[in-house]
Amino acid sequence: MPIPPSFLMAVAVAVLAIVSLPAEATIESTCAAVAARDGRVDIAFCARQFAAYHGAAEAGPWGLARTAALIGVNLGDDAAYDIGEGKVVRPPPAAGERGEAALHECARAYDAVGMAFAEAADELGARRYAEAEERFARVAALAQRCDGALAVGGDWMPPELARYSAECQQMAVIGIAITDLVK
């Protein structure tokens, strides 16, 4: 019994429709895509940060851009908290009051970092991509404000703050790169 041509056509259309569906973005594929567009993106860091964040595995690029902002909020807030609670190596005695003032400036800077990331998340939620990128772009200068204060306050850099500085700046780069994919 021959197969009717209309049935074959229907099967061909169905197969074509399934094959042409956009592939779902994964954390790894999104991190690789943004690294290909921006050489500053550390793929391993990107994937590790998103993999540790609840719900990121199910998110598409827009959701990952927002997640990048929320991870940044956590990083900024953790840095400010760690400074305030004395979990960061204190300045050497030779730094005296300048060292303590530098740590105070760092706490303020990382509070502002967290706020910049929160504003980026809000802008992404409103689908205002250029404004979100501007908020992400503020992060580097804010983190570097802490780095500069430490240099003036005794030329020392606690390893915890070096890590927070690098991670916040990397998360901002990732947020901008993913936002570029979305817009």
N, C-alpha and C positions, 0 to 999 in steps of 0.2 A: 504494500500500500504506500503510494508516494506521499511525501510530506508536502502539505500545501505551501505555496510560496509566501502567503500572508503570515503563516506561523514562523517560517524561517526569518522573515523580515522583523517580526515582533521580537524574536529571540536576539537578533542582531542589534536591534535598537536597545533592548534591555542590557545586553553585554556592554555596548558602547556607553550607556548611561552609567553603569557601575564603574567601568574603567576610567571614565572621565571625571568622577567625583574627586574633589581635592583631597589629597592625602592629609590626614590629621597631623598637625604639627606636634612633635614631641619636644620635651625639654632639650634633648641632645640635638635634634635637628634645628631647633630655633637658636640654640647657642652657637652651633656651627654656622648657621646663616648669618647671624650678626657678626661673628668673628671674620667671616669672609668679606663683609662690608666695612668693618672697622678693625684694623689690626691690633688695636689696644685691648680688645676683648680677650680675656683668658677663658678659653672654652671649659677647662676643668673646673675653675672657680665658679663659672656661670652654672654649669650642670650641678655641681655640689650644692650650691646655695639653693637652687630651685628644688632639688631632690629632697632637701631637708625641710622644705616649707609645705605644710599641709594644703592639699588642694592644687598645688602647682602642676602635678602630673596630668591632671585633667584639663588644664587651661590651654587655650590657644594663645597666639601671639599677643592679643590685646590683654588677656588675663595675665600673661607673664610680664608684660610691661607694668601692669599695676602691682603685681607681686614683687617686681624689682623695687618699686617704690616702697612697698610695705616692709621688705627686708631691710631697705635703707633706713626706714624709721627705726626699726629694731636696733640696727647697728649704731646709729647716732645716739639713741636713748641709752643703750648699753654702755657706750663710752662715757657719756655724761654721768651715768649712775656709778660706774666703776671709779671715776675720778672723785666724785662726791663721797663715796664710801671708803676711800682710801685703798682700793684694790689695785691701784696703779702705783708703781714704784715711785716713792717720794723723791723730791729733788735732793741732790747731794748737799751736805751741810754748807759747803762753800757757796751754794746758790742763794741761801738765806731766803729773805722775803721775796726777792725777784723770782726764785723758783716756785714759791707758793703762789705768787701772783700769776705766773705763767700757767700753772695748773688751773687756777680759777678761770683764766681766759680760755683755756681748753674746754672746760666744762661748758662755758657759754657758747663756744664755737660748735661743740657737738650737739648742744641743745638746738642751735640754729640749723645744723645739718639734718637732724631729725625732722624739724619743721619744714625744711625745703623738700625733703622726700615726701612728707605728708601732703604738702601742697601739690606736688607732682601727681600723687595718687588721686587727689581731688580733681585736678585738671584732666587726667585721663578718664576719670569717671564721667566727666562732662563732655568727653570727646574733643577737648581743646588741646590738640597735640603739640602745637608750637609753644603754647604756654607751659605744657608739661615738660617739654625739652628745656625751656628756660629755667624751670625750677631744678631739674636734674643738673643743669650746667652750673648752678650756684654752689653745688656741693664741694667741688674741688677747691675753690677759693676759701670756703669756710674751714675745711679740713686743714688747708695750708696755713690758715690764720693761727691754728693751734701750733703747727710745726714752727712757724715764725716766732710765736710767743715763747716757745721752749728754747729756741736758739738765743733769744735775747735774755731769757731768764736763767742762763747758766750753761748754755750750749750742751744740752743733754736731751736724749729722746728715750723715754721708757719704751721697752719693746711692745707693751700692750698698746700704746698710742700709735706706734709705727704701724702695727697691724690694723688698728681701727682706721687710720688714715688711708692706708692702701685699700682696705676692703670697701670703705665708703666711696672712695673715688672710683674703684672698679665697678661697684654697683651702679653708680651714676652713669658711667660709660655704657654699661649694659642696658640701663633703662632708656638712654637716648637711642641706642642702636636698635632696640626692639621697637621703640616708638616710631622710628624711621620705617621699619617694616610695615607697621600698622597703617600709617597715614597715607 
